[in-house]
Amino acid sequence: MVTSHRRAELYHWFTALFAAPLADSEIREFSGYDMHAFLDSLATLDPLKAATEAFRRQAERVARLKKPHAELTEQYGRLFGQPSLLDTSTLAPPEDEALVLMSVLLKQHGTHLDDDDPLNICNQLEMMGTLALAAAGAAERGDEPARRALLDQQRELANQLIIGWLPTFAAACREQDEFGFYAAAAELLQAMFSMDLHYLNNVAD
C-alpha cells in the first residue's frame, strides 16, 4: 500500500508539471521545505540521484528569476503549444490495441484534465497514478482480485504505451528546451519510469 501511494504521488506530480504552466504559488514552492524534502527523498535512490539533482538546480534557477511565471509560461507554450510534444501520436504512434486500452481506462476511471484524449501524455501519466491509488485502496479493503487486476492494467499501460513515447519525449525536450527546466523534468520522469517499469515487470505481484 505504501509503495502504491508513493507511486501515485509521483505520477500525479509529473502530471501537474506538464499539464499546464505552473502558477506563481507552485513556483514559490520550489524554495520551500516540502519540495526540498521531496527531492531529497528521490535523490536517496541511486537511479534517480543525478536526474533529481539536475531538476533541483533548474527549479532553484526558476525560483531566482525576476519574472519566473512569465518566463516559464513562455517556454511551456513553445514546447507544449501547437504542435505539442504532449501528443504521443507524434512521438510513437500507438498500436490499435494500446489505444483501445487507454480509451477503456479513461471511461472506467475518468481524468481530472481538460480533455480525455487517450494520446495526451498527461492523461496517461495521470492514469498510472490513478490506477496505483486504486490498487492501494483495493489492498486496504482486502480485495486481492481487484488489486491484481489494477496492477495488470498498470503493467499494460506502461508496456504498451508509455515505454514507446517516453524516450522520444525526453530527447525532444532536451533538444527544444533552451531554458532547461522541462528538459530536466522529462529526464527525471524517464529515470523514475525506468525504475517503475522494473518494479511492475519484475517485483510487483
Steps between C-alpha positions, in 0.01 A plus 500: 500500500781740585671430169176554306432829677854619431482402134166677465646814658787502250285449192256769607789737572641453151151547354476836675844603370408442137123551484503882518736791568584512869329768708699751707404313818632174358828661395544648848479146639832422329674690779297341778586228748246252363646513149856461626392206718317344206805529273730381778291184528531438124873563505551220752421255218819453297327471158326834565779695668658674199166586337357623830795731566484633142131579547570663838753732339251600233223554756727722710596692186133560419431619854776765466359655182351849517186385317503121539135442408522702178825339385391146582161555336670623183722192490203275570315649203793439267525136600142402566294733285424396143649276375533355848758264642219375725335323204636147510383426145782722371756325723407133462175414317324243719371162396122472480493266799688751716271783394194293589654421840549867585154593373342232721700616803386858445136387492546292815695751707461840333754781507547826688643672194322725250452228243488121483736456207656152536806621307577783743812429704350653814190282482720192484716612792196591707345163421807322637461696822126437514545125451774486764275684747208268420726199555594635842132537581430142390785378722357690796161335443662159467367466144785300350339431157438873449853588611653252255274620216604862562865397509458322166345815351799704615733244347315510168489880488870528581614231254260571215497880500730695728817306425454583131486880515694591813858475363403707195320752721803542727732537200271759339490701823880496518526625143228764512503631856760776493400600851563156648225457760271272303794306358611426857144404598477261204835340592379446855174353372693259278724392788202448729307308236795268437498410867125461503498281190751268666280492809186419300664235282725330754399581857131584531265206552 
